[in-house]
Amino acid sequence: MRVITLNCNGLRSAARKGLFGWLSKQSADVLCLQEIKAQPVDLDGSALYFPEGWSTQFNSARKKGYAGVALYSRRKPDRVLDTLGEKEFDEEGRYLEARFGNVSMVSLYLPSGSAGPERQASKDRFLKFFLPLLKQWRTNGRDYVICGDWNIAHKNIDLKNWRGNQKNSGFLPHERVWLEGVLGEAGWVDGYRALHPDTEGEAYTWWSNRGQAWAKNVGWRIDYQIVTPTLRNRIRKATVYKAERFSDHAPLVLDYDL
């Protein structure tokens, strides 16, 4: 099973840049998108956004042109969930879960705190709220693949200029401690790092639009597929696709023996 995750920074923008043409050649089973910045009514039923052969699910933010997640799957889900149980985050369209038997595929978009103290405070509230849920999911007997933009670089090797970013959202000490707890005490597994524990530059998934970040590969690894330990040994391949650009993020592609 091939699972792809991408913060598309606007579904319509990514589509215009060739996302779905590329997808048609990937032999993918699941595509998780974040920051779709669209509601279904904006897409006007176009075949471009609803490609043949795909079951399509959306959880859009109430605010127009903001956040939102989507999940495309070759197989129709047995069940779809789109609320975490906290109004602040549910209204921003940050979670979408599709269940296939005992396997849950999740498209997740954590808040960014880079816009200022108010947004960082919202991000911190999300982290506090979400960790207990992750612990519940981890022990409920289901297999999970949580795809998404987690907006946190885990370790120094996960961003180019780590020394200069220790006071910036996405690499704040308490954010890294939180993610370490997810991958440590809470028992989740970073799918990419399960196969590539030490890689640096090729692991980046996001580059600022400022300066020449892309050209110089001044990137961050903030997009993950985080899985239950039951799936660790079923990961066969993990890559970041960079030959084409659909967004300021790159697709993270993992193959599973499922």
C-alpha positions, 0 to 999 in steps of 0.5 A, a space after each residue: 500500500 502506497 500512502 502519500 501526504 502533502 501540505 498542498 498550500 491550496 488544493 486549487 493551486 496544487 492542482 494547477 501545478 500538476 498534482 493530480 496528473 502526477 498522482 495518476 502515475 504513482 500507484 498510490 492507494 491513499 493521498 492525504 492533503 493538508 491546508 486545502 484552503 477550499 470547501 467542496 462548494 468551491 470545487 464545483 464538482 470538477 473532475 480535476 478535484 474528484 478524479 475517477 477511481 478515487 473516494 474523496 473526503 473533505 473536512 474544510 475550515 469554516 473560515 474561507 480560504 483557510 486550513 482544511 484537510 482532505 483524504 483520497 483513497 482507492 477504496 471507499 472507507 468503512 467509516 469517516 470521522 472528522 471531529 476531535 471533540 474540541 470546537 476551536 480545532 474542529 472549526 479549522 478542519 484539522 483532522 480527517 480519519 478514514 477507516 479500512 478494516 482495522 487500519 485508520 488513515 488520518 490526514 492531520 494539520 497541526 496549527 502553525 505558530 509562526 504568525 505570532 503569539 496568538 497563533 502560537 498559543 492556539 498551537 500550544 493548546 492543540 498540543 495539550 489537547 491532542 496528546 491524550 488522544 494520541 495515547 488513547 489511539 495508541 492503545 485502542 487496538 487499531 493500526 494508525 497511519 497519521 499523515 500530516 503537517 505537524 509543524 514541528 521539526 523533531 531534531 537538529 538534523 530535521 532542519 538546515 539552520 537549527 542553531 538560528 531557529 531555536 526561538 522560532 515556532 516549529 523548533 521551540 524547545 517545548 514543541 520538540 519535547 512534546 514530539 519526543 513524548 509522542 515518539 517516546 513515552 506515547 509509543 508512536 513511530 516516525 515512519 520515515 525515520 524508521 528506515 532513514 534514521 540519520 539522513 538530513 538534506 533529502 528528508 526536508 519537506 518544507 522550504 520557505 518562499 523567502 530568499 533562495 531556500 529551495 535552491 539552497 535546500 534550506 529546508 525543514 522536515 515537518 511533514 510526517 507519517 507517524 504510525 503505531 508500532 504494529 506497522 513499523 516492520 511493515 514499512 518498505 520504502 520512504 521517500 520525499 518527492 522533489 522532482 516537481 513542485 506542487 507547493 512549498 511542501 514536498 510529498 512524503 511517500 511511504 510504501 507499506 506491506 498492508 
